[in-house]
Amino acid sequence: MKREKTKDKIIKSTLQIMSKDGVHSITVRKIATAAKVNIAAINYYFGSKESLIQESLKSFMETMNVMFSVLDDKTKTPLDRLEVFFQQMMEYQVKSPALTRSIFSGLIGKVPDDKHLAEDEKNRFAKFKVVAGEITGIKEEELLSMKAILLMSGILQPIMLGSYLKYLAGFDFSKPADRKKYLDFLLASILKK
């Protein structure tokens, strides 16, 4: 029990550092200090910083999978499912912008090395296509793929821009009202029939 508690505490601290400062700023010393453990404990549980980062990213992806599960909730309309999902996603990204930027910038232009992660991403992408098809009535795979890409890009781009977005566009993505207005416009624009 103590073993799992310590291991989870280390992962949680790693994710907090990644959320605040990004993946590239991680050091074992920072993690040990944040988790209130010694460096030997990190080496004992994970073997290396790289292994710890991989475990932490898996934990992040599990959180993402929970968020994505709302897209499967057939008790809600397809549009409601997308709205709930994107609201959760944007809220998480606003709280953890450096983590989001680090993870997604690492995916740009390549398939993830971790086959499980790559398959998860492909499955999540397929969920966007299904919901977009339910809303628009479109059956053509290529068009659904394009809609899914636009939806994903429309949510990730404001996070990637961070505070620069306010300078560029004049609205503040950290404010719930601005996010809601943006989301309503995004969904209406992309999900036209």
Secondary structure as UniProt FT lines:
FT   HELIX           2..21
FT   HELIX           23..25
FT   HELIX           28..35
FT   HELIX           39..46
FT   HELIX           49..68
FT   HELIX           69..72
FT   TURN            74..75
FT   HELIX           78..95
FT   HELIX           97..107
FT   TURN            108..109
FT   HELIX           115..136
FT   HELIX           141..161
FT   TURN            162..163
FT   HELIX           164..169
FT   TURN            173..174
FT   HELIX           176..190
//
